[in-house]
Amino acid sequence: MFGWKRLLKVAVTASLVGSLAACGGGGGNSADHSQAGNSGNAAANTSNKQVKLRIMWWGSQDRHQATLAALDLYTKNHPNITFEPEYSGMDGYLDKLSTQAAAKNAPDIVQLDPGWMPDWMSRNQLAPLTDVDVSKFDTKLLAGGSLDGQQYAIPLGSVAFGMIYDKAALDKLGIQTPANGWTWDDFFALAESSKSKLPEGQYFVKDYAANYFVYSAYQYAKGKGPVTTDDGHFNIDRDTFIDWANHFDKLRKEGLVPPADVNTADKELDPQMDLMVSGKILFRYSFSNGLTSWDSLKKGAYSLVTMPRSEQAGGWVKPSMYLAVTNDSKNQKEAIEFVNWFVNDPEAAKTLGTLRGIPANSDSAKILESGMSETDKGGLDMYNASAPDAQIWTAGAGGWTNFIDKDFPYVHDQLSFGKITPEQAFDQLKEASASYEN
């Protein structure tokens, strides 16, 4: 489950010095990836035992290619270790992984979203990572992957939550581009001002009437705290939620968000199905590490901006994702050795880049800083603009994953299709929450 707390400026400064500081989607497939790469300086594994490790992650095509290159690099220096990668976009990832885990057939190594960590750790599905060196990691980023003093997962990056927009399209249409520090009033005013300029079939923003993440940002900005409390209680503010849903009801009626069937067809970072890539919307939410992936689909078109604020900041900073070893792995020793390499080796850092955010390992972050691309710098700029008073992610209470992944989308679809009112949407969410409360 997600929750966030205020991040003090002093703590952020320490975090930026210590760790120099998303969630992307995209297509992918699975294949035996046993061939070695052609670079790297890691010491070769002296063991002759032949081991094939299954590893599973989600991401964009750029992330897939970089990760596969890292696997090649590891095999070059550890010829007895090969990999069976399983990679895809974010859609359906958790369902597939959860099904495998329930059948005791999960991959040896898995990439996990921070919000899933409480459930996976409390169900004893992860192996302790005692032998992984975490000396170069900020303790605030490590915290979400630890339980009862034991580290079960390692943070891969640090990201800020904001928005990405089609700057090229805004410039062409004569619509003002936003600036860091803008407010939700600015956001809705910009939507209204774009109405006369948008051609048929193009919309201002996705319909976020009951999107868990964007609504969370709005509730935080209004000073109403997290959507659920860290001790596992429903905390959606009724008036704030209804106000938010009414804003989107108005946008829907004015044709500033896509029709429901178009909205539900969106598939983030898919070259054909992503509504922003296909030119149907101008704004959508993004993490600071997302710019590189979208830029790869339409060079130079996009820019990042901080999440709108109000009484407080709306966006937050958080670990981008975690890497863990499953408790049912038959090759835990080799899997843990690989994780240690993946998060600590300088050549691994150079190969993986910033496609999972600014590396959480502070030494790796320093290695990459001097060679950052323009898109990487754009992500870092948004992170730095967000961080001074951002909300900060905490693991929150376990057991709420389906509330985020199932209940919220179900209510959102009903709102988007005009089947329920904002008041009824709130009531449904409150009722659904009862089965998750501690």
CORTAQUI-V98656 format. One line per field, one symbol per residue. psi: psi as a letter, one per 40 degrees, with the letter a starting at -180 (. if undefined). A space follows every 50 residues. Layout:
psi->???
This chain:
psi->iiiiiihiddddddddddef.ahiaiiiaiihgeiiafiieiiiheiehh hhhhhhiiaiddddddddddddddddegeehiigihiaidhedddddddd ddeffiidhihiideeddddddefeiiifdehhfdehhdddddeeihfeh heihhdihiihaiiigddddddefhhiiiheiidddddddddeedeehih eiidiihfdfhddddddddddefeaidiidefihfhhddddddddddddd dddefeiiiddddeehhhehddehdddeedidiiiiideedddddddghe diiiiihiibdiidiiiiidiihihidehefdddddddddddedhddddd ddafefihhdhdddddddddfiidddddddddddddddfiihiidaiiee ddddddddddddddddefdiidddddddddddddeei.
